[in-house]
């Protein structure tokens, strides 16, 4: 009861200015109306006639502020949503009396309770807790686990990559994952508007995140278009990448099956699966490189259009609809992975791939490339810095245990990556056994070709090849859809929260426009040289830019907003403070790791190549321009903010780092006395 009474006085010091003047005017003009109670559009006035009979009861808990009517006010220690809702639903709050020093007039004292209600639409919430968990898991467990993690692990010496990956996850990825969930849940805002509650001058981080998300949408969905092309091609009695008699095949095509032991494999040989991928799906042989991409492949354009159509109708209504879709898209891939793992473990030579996967090459740890790839992979997979976790958590109840959610979802993500490595490397060992080569020589080109060539060829050698092909590429599409839902939802939530008057009632049209922009931006990846564009975006548009944004984010939260203030926010939500490990990671370890990775990337830029095409030096400059184009929003907004703020430079600077209190989780009340 005392906490409810405390909530009733919360708005005494929060609602001033024009609204307070209107209330004073209303009370002066109509004292008789107060006895009957009045209903206003912007609030509700309720008079409790029995308050004067209950005697004096203190509304303060601890020290409070004295107001002109004699009441003491105090700010509640915890914004209990259930208590606020109880006070609201009852229509009348049973709070009465006066604080110390109050004088009771001869006519008795009545308390007028004014509940300030918001005219804004209530924030959407998840229908179920599992909708949120599956959405986060579906976002974190994506193509990066099944497509990107195995080939990066393969490039960096197999098992040696697991050590830096786990270290970056423990000291970098998981703490930042936890931090973003807590920030989004407490402030209930997207990645743009949230910065006014943390450090206003860093608001450019939100705009940079949205640009990075668009870059990801430009190339990420193209990979799903490739998978859809494979899926449609699988509905045939004979898979088209199992024969060398097709129009796209060359003289180097070497056909062999699991029972054909007389076929020898040379370095110049190409498999039917490789030629199907490079000459039929991508048609890279019709492009000379990035300087001459060629025309758009209409087949891939139709596939991408179908992908974006599914995306639109899954997210156009918000998390209420996307939360239901992920029940299928987030769970089906695990069923397929288990089936493929069992099948792969029974293939001859599978043990060779497992040994290569688990046996570490410790010399690789001396290479900065391994550490850079480990950091990029954990951030690309867990997803801090993309604004998705902020958006998803903002739809949670205020007291949801986001700490437990962070540990569960990040652990599931890392374990899925580890499991996917077994799924991939058992097949690599099988292919090495068939070709009588080392495992390291099986995949000449890492990247998506690991799935679309090596795994597609392995599936073709299995019994019931059509069935396994259909479920495998359907799994690839579903893994990608989850991440696309999440990535675009991060942008949508950020823009709607930033411009609510313009976009909140036009969500469907805004989502349609955003999907159209993503489709048009992806057209360059659908050309004959589109695979080169995908590689360029992957190397420069996401990894370095995301790590830089995350560095600024953790600095803004830990050093400007303050770790103590942030931990107090978590205590308000969860009832306990984060431990020393989390504080040290947020303040020191995460910034140092991220800064080291950024410096290493600038000092040792990676050599980018795809198939037999080596990217020329000018593409490095182009790649850096793409990365800087998103990051430039941060200093640009800082200059814009300081130029447009009022006061002296010192006053502007102080205002730019002073957070605005987040009051969305509070119910606003004004309690006053009437004689």
C-alpha positions, -999 to +999 in steps of 0.1 A: +000+000+000+028+024+008+044+018-026+011+026-043+009+057-023+044+066-033+035+061-070+006+085-066+030+114-058+055+107-085+044+134-109+046+163-084+080+172-097+077+157-132+048+175-149+053+212-151+048+239-177+018+241-200+000+210-187+003+222-151-010+256-160-040+241-176-048+221-145-045+251-123-068+270-146-093+242-145-093+240-107-098+278-104-127+279-128-147+250-116-143+240-079-178+225-080-167+201-108-140+187-085-167+174-062-184+154-089-152+144-107-142+154-142-130+134-172-105+150-195-090+137-227-055+141-215-060+127-180-085+116-154-093+135-122-107+115-093-118+127-059-118+104-029-144+118-005-135+094+023-099+105+024-105+131+051-120+105+074-090+082+075-067+105+094-033+115+085-011+090+068+025+097+057+031+093+019+068+097+022+093+069+025+126+083+037+134+119+027+111+137+003+104+171-011+080+196+005+054+210-018+031+240-013+001+220-002+020+204+027+026+170+011+059+152+011+069+136-021+094+109-028+105+091-059+097+054-059+127+031-057+113+007-082+088+013-110+065-017-103+044-021-134+018-042-116+013-015-089+009+012-115-016-009-133-036-015-101-038+022-094-049+029-129-075+001-131-092+010-099-097+046-110-094+058-074-063+056-053-066+053-015-040+079-005-048+105+021-036+128+048-007+152+049+030+151+055+047+166+085+040+203+090+008+203+070-021+224+084-056+208+080-082+235+072-114+236+093-135+222+064-115+190+063-090+178+037-097+161+005-071+147-018-074+152-056-057+125-075-047+134-111-036+105-133-016+117-163-022+093-191-003+093-224-019+100-257+007+078-274-001+043-286+009+017-260+041-001-269+037-035-285+048-065-264+056-101-271+027-125-269+048-151-251+082-153-236+091-180-260+084-157-289+111-135-277+136-163-269+131-180-303+134-146-321+167-139-304+179-174-310+168-173-346+186-140-350+218-152-333+218-187-349+219-178-386+239-185-417+269-173-397+268-205-377+263-230-405+279-211-434+304-186-420+317-203-389+329-236-405+348-219-433+364-193-411+374-222-387+387-240-417+407-210-430+423-205-396+436-240-389+406-259-377+406-264-339+431-236-333+403-212-341+381-224-312+403-209-285+402-173-297+366-177-306+357-188-271+378-161-255+362-134-277+328-148-268+334-148-230+351-114-227+336-096-257+304-111-272+284-122-242+290-091-220+279-069-249+250-092-257+238-088-220+244-051-221+222-045-252+194-066-238+194-047-205+196-013-223+167-021-246+145-035-219+151-007-194+147+023-218+122+006-242+136+024-272+152+016-306+188+021-314+184+058-323+161+073-297+177+053-269+208+076-269+190+106-254+186+084-223+223+074-223+245+100-239+228+123-264+259+132-284+264+096-294+230+094-312+249+091-345+256+055-334+220+047-340+220+060-375+253+042-382+237+009-370+207+014-394+231+020-424+251-012-415+218-031-413+209-019-448+243-030-461+238-065-446+203-067-462+218-058-496+240-090-497+227-113-470+194-120-487+211-128-520+226-159-503+191-170-496+182-164-532+210-188-542+196-213-517+161-209-531+175-215-566+190-247-553+158-257-536+137-253-567+163-272-587+160-301-562+125-310-573+138-333-600+144-370-602+181-364-608+198-334-591+213-311-618+247-309-601+253-346-604+259-349-641+284-334-666+261-335-696+245-301-690+249-271-712+269-252-686+295-280-680+331-279-693+356-305-704+372-304-669+340-317-653+348-349-635+319-371-627+322-396-599+298-411-573+305-429-540+307-463-557+329-451-585+364-458-572+382-459-606+379-421-612+411-402-604+409-367-592+435-341-604+441-304-594+425-293-627+393-313-622+360-296-614+330-314-599+295-311-614+285-293-582+312-267-586+303-259-622+266-258-614+273-232-587+298-210-606+285-214-642+247-219-638+237-202-605+262-173-603+275-173-639+307-156-628+324-167-660+304-140-677+319-113-656+355-101-657+354-087-621+341-058-601+349-034-629+325-052-652+297-070-633+275-078-663+237-078-664+212-090-637+203-126-636+165-127-639+163-161-623+180-148-591+160-116-592+128-136-591+142-157-562+151-126-543+118-110-549+101-141-535+124-139-504+116-103-497+079-110-502+080-136-474+100-111-453+075-083-458+044-103-448+063-117-418+073-084-402+047-058-415+026-061-384+054-062-359+066-087-333+031-102-329+034-118-364+072-124-366+071-139-331+048-167-345+068-173-377+100-180-357+084-210-341+090-227-374+120-209-388+140-211-356+133-248-347+133-265-381+171-259-387+180-279-355+161-309-367+179-308-400+213-303-384+207-334-362+197-355-392+227-343-412+250-349-383+239-385-379+242-391-417+276-375-419+290-395-390+282-427-408+300-417-440+334-433-447+363-410-438+342-388-415+368-393-387+394-375-408+373-343-409+366-345-371+404-349-364+411-319-386+384-299-369+395-306-334+433-308-337+446-273-331+475-256-350+489-234-323+511-215-347+480-200-361+474-182-328+504-160-336+486-146-366+464-115-360+441-127-388+429-155-365+420-131-337+403-106-361+382-134-377+373-147-342+361-113-331+343-106-363+326-140-362+313-137-326+300-102-332+285-111-365+268-142-349+257-129-315+248-096-331+257-068-307+259-035-326+232-043-351+204-027-330+183-059-331+188-069-294+178-033-284+147-036-305+137-071-293+143-064-257+123-031-258+091-052-263+098-072-231+081-066-197+101-043-175+111-070-150+119-097-174+151-116-165+173-104-194+204-117-176+191-153-179+180-147-215+214-135-224+232-165-210+207-190-226+207-175-261+244-168-263+252-203-251+228-219-276+244-198-304+280-209-296+270-245-291+252-244-325+283-231-341+303-260-326+277-285-336+276-271-372+314-276-374+309-314-369+282-314-395+304-297-420+338-314-412+324-349-413+314-343-449+348-327-456+365-358-443+342-379-465+350-358-496+388-361-488+384-398-485+367-400-519+393-378-537+422-394-518+434-360-507+440-342-474+411-324-458+428-291-462+429-296-500+392-304-504+377-269-504+398-247-527+375-217-521+361-211-487+329-192-481+294-200-493+309-225-518+315-247-488+278-252-486+268-248-522+296-270-537+310-294-511+279-301-491+257-301-522+280-327-538+280-348-506+242-347-505+241-359-541+260-390-531+236-399-503+206-422-507+174-402-510+195-373-524+164-353-534+150-354-499+182-344-482+187-316-507+153-302-502+155-301-464+191-288-464+184-258-486+151-252-469+172-250-436+195-224-452+166-203-462+150-204-428+183-196-410+186-165-432+150-154-428+153-153-390+182-129-393+165-108-420+134-105-398+156-093-369+178-070-389+150-051-405+130-051-373+159-033-357+157-006-383+119-004-382+118+000-344+146+026-344+128+047-370+093+044-356+106+053-321+125+083-335+096+096-356+065+083-339+041+109-352+051+102-388+055+064-388+037+048-359+004+047-378+020+040-411+041+010-402+029-012-431+038+014-457+072+021-441+081-016-440+071-018-477+093+011-486+122-004-466+119-038-483+118-021-517+150-002-508+167-034-498+157-051-530+169-023-552+202-022-532+207-059-537+204-057-575+242-053-578+246-087-561+223-103-586+246-096-616+270-121-631+297-106-609+274-104-579+294-129-559+323-104-560+300-077-546+288-100-519+324-107-509+332-070-509+303-062-486+310-091-463+347-081-458+343-043-454+307-033-448+299-053-417+329-066-397+351-035-392+322-011-391+302-032-365+332-036-343+339+001-343+303+009-335+303-016-307+335+000-293+318+034-293+287+019-277+304+003-248+325+035-242+294+056-242+276+033-218+305+025-194+323+058-193+298+085-201+265+070-189+284+053-161+287+017-150+272+024-116+242+041-132+238+012-156+241-014-128+215+005-108+191+003-138+197-035-140+190-036-102+157-018-107+147-044-133+161-076-120+165-070-082+203-077-082+234-059-093+258-073-120+289-090-107+325-077-109+332-097-140+306-079-160+316-045-147+353-051-156+344-064-190+322-034-198+347-009-185+381-022-196+383-056-213+357-051-240+371-017-251+407-030-251+398-061-272+378-041-297+405-015-300+431-041-306+410-057-334+404-024-351+441-015-351+450-050-363+426-047-392+439-013-402+475-025-400+470-058-417+441-055-442+430-090-454+437-102-489+404-106-505+399-131-533+371-153-546+376-183-569+404-173-592+397-136-590+420-115-568+405-082-558+426-053-572+439-026-549+413+000-558+386-023-543+403-020-509+398+018-511+362+012-522+357-012-493+370+013-468+347+039-482+317+016-477+328+010-441+334+047-433+301+057-449+282+042-420+307+052-393+308+089-405+273+093-389+288+094-355+312+124-358+287+141-381+259+140-355+283+152-328+291+183-348+254+188-357+244+185-321+269+210-307+262+235-334+224+234-328+225+233-290+219+266-271+242+282-246+280+285-243+302+258-256+307+245-220+269+244-216+264+226-249+291+201-241+276+194-207+241+190-222+254+167-249+266+141-223+237+145-198+211+117-203+174+125-203+156+104-176+137+075-192+101+077-178+083+052-200+081+027-173+065+051-148+029+059-143+026+096-138+004+110-110-003+144-094-016+145-059-030+178-046-053+190-019-086+207-022-106+223+006 
